[in-house]
Amino acid sequence: MIDYGEMIQMNWKKILIKYLLLFFLMLQDVMAYEEAAYKIVYEGDNFEIRFYDERVVVQAQSNTGNNSFRKLFNYISGKNQVEEKIEMTTPVTELLENNETIMQFYLPSRFDAKSAPLPADNSLEIATIDAGYFAVIQYSGFASNKNFNKHAQILKSSLDLKGIKILSQPIKATYDGPFTLPQLRRNEAMFLVNWNK
């Protein structure tokens, strides 16, 4: 015998889940973040070269990287010396330096190194990233180390084939929040490069 009450309840659950997913996707589009400005100077088959002006970041350095995001998020949420809330920007970047992970939040373009609020947490610092040329490959999916390392290697091979000199360790750049479906996510692997063409 068919239990129509149970069928109706299951259908309502399915409809509710679909509407919640749609809501989160729409919310993602509404929450547009300022992105670090750049100019594309070269487009290859699977990568591009971008020129970035000097940028200001707040950064955390860690052996594990586990709590860096939380500390940086607290900083922009007002846990800084002037208790100013700061808009989230993209991307969030990570790189390895001296066997430690450095995670960086870019500050909005209205800040420079002198006007950026100083962190209340002594483990954070305000830093500038010098202007320069960066080779970039985009990919979707999760921003796992495995996915990042795979694409960083693809980019390195492409740069080696073109004779473009790499000047840095690979940099992981993530643009989307955790509610973005993996196939819709924008992730990037980047290298600082010598570009004089």
Secondary structure, DSSP 8 states (H G I E B T S, - for coil): ---HHHHHHHHHHHHHHHHHHHHHHHHHHHS--EE---EEEEE-SS-EEEEE--EEEEEEEESS-TTHHHHHHHHHTT-BTT------EE-EEEEEETTEEEEEEE--TT--TTTS--BSSTTEEEEEE--EEEEEEEE-S---HHHHHHHHHHHHHHHHHHT--B-S--EEEE---TTS-GGG--EEEEEEE----
